[in-house]
Every structure is written in structure tokens, then in C-alpha cells.
Amino acid sequence: MASVVPMNKHSAMSDAEHALRVDLAAAFRLADRFGWSQLVWNHITARCPDNPNHFLINPMGIRWDEMTASLLVKVDVEGNTVEVLDGDGLVPKAGFVIHSGVFEARPNVNAIVHTHTNDGVAVSALKDGLQPLCMEALFFYNNMGYHPFEGTSMDNDERTRLAKSLGSHKAMIMQNHAPLTVGGSVGEAFVLMYWLQRACEIQMKVLASNMPWTIVPADVAEHYSKQETEPRDITEDFRPGVHEWPALKRLLDRDDPSYMV
Ligand SMILES: [Zn+2]
């Protein structure tokens, strides 16, 4: 693979924003690799490190497999475009409403992943949502919000209701719509979506098996979810993204580092 020249930094851009743009573009490329993209729709976003009221979002009409650091558009929480480096910079209103609602309500959230995979949408349509059927699902045990469907999220008022539905949880299922994960970093939100996506796939397989199924008992589920998220030492730090995100980026760097431009 030929070497790729990283995105030209504009003079006003901090090193932290540059790194964030590269990380966010990587998330789109990886999500597409895992089959999470849906034509040119849905969004992955990140809060700008130099201004908590600004965030980066993917523009209209760009496939996730062609996303680059410089195509990402900087918008503010009111929906105004702040900066466009490349492309026409058009941002759909629905993406802005969902993501700005979460960023405004959760100052510790720096990245949001929202995807429409078949299994994620299927679980969003189940009355009882995600079930504690497997270890992947237990990441979200007592840590999942549910948001009733209101149609396409075009109404700014829905931001308040979205934030209330998410609460302090690390993920939310927008019912009859699709899941969403949040994180303190792009890597954390991405890896949480990986586990949630796997949990949804497994749940739909279990349901399709037409065999009796077993739910993990509540006390065991609570014990396990704590084991998975509380770091004990460096080798057993299983917090989402700590070990996975650098490894995932190496995959892109090896095969196609053009996301960095
Ligand atoms: Zn959606």
C-alpha cells in the first residue's frame, strides 16, 4: 500500500482536533467493514476537543467507506455549520437532532455511534428489547435506555426526550428505529456498538431457533457486568476500546490509510 499523506492541518486546527478527525474517519471505515453502513445514511459523531459546543458529523451523500478526516463537518449544538474543509458540507437535520440532544445532555460523552443494521433494527422492534442471553448483551445490563419512536427526528423538542430516554446509560435502543452507543472516546463508543451489534445478532439467532432459551439470572448478570467494566490491572482492563481501538486502526493503516486525508 502506498503511503498516504495525512490531512493538511489548517493553521487554526489543534493537534487534538486533527487526531479526533482521524479517529472519527477511521470509525466510519471500520463500521463499513463490519457491515454497519446503510447507503449514505446514519451518523457517527464526536465532540470537538477545543469547544464542547461543537461536534464533527458526516456530511450528506458520502458513503462510510469513502469517509476521510477532512470531509467531516464541524457543527454547533444549534445546528449551524461551523467549518467545512472539503466537500459541500451538507448535514441532514435528523442527524443533528439526535446527536446534539445527547451531546448537550451528557457532558462526559465525546462520541456517539448510531447504526441501522438488520439485527439492531430487529431488536429495536421487540417489545422487551435486548435480553441478557449472552456475555455480549451483559455489557448493557441495567445500562440501556429505550426511546419511543416519534418518526424521523426532525423536531428540536425531541432532543430533550432523547436525552431523558438515554439517561446515564451507555447505550439506547430507539424503538422501531435502531440502536445508539455513547462513549468518552470514539474508540469506546465504537467498541460498545460492536458488542451491542453482536448481542443483537445472537438474540435474533436464539429467537429464530425456536428452541427454549435461558436468561442469565439477575445476580449473575450484575456481577458479570461489573467484572467487564471495572479495571483491575493493565492486562485485565476490559473497558471497551482500551485494547481494541488501536488494533482496529492498525487494520486500516495496513490495508487503506486513505481515511486520514
Ligand atoms: Zn437512525
Residues whose N, C-alpha, C, O or C-beta is under 5 A from the ligand:
A	BS01	ZN	A178
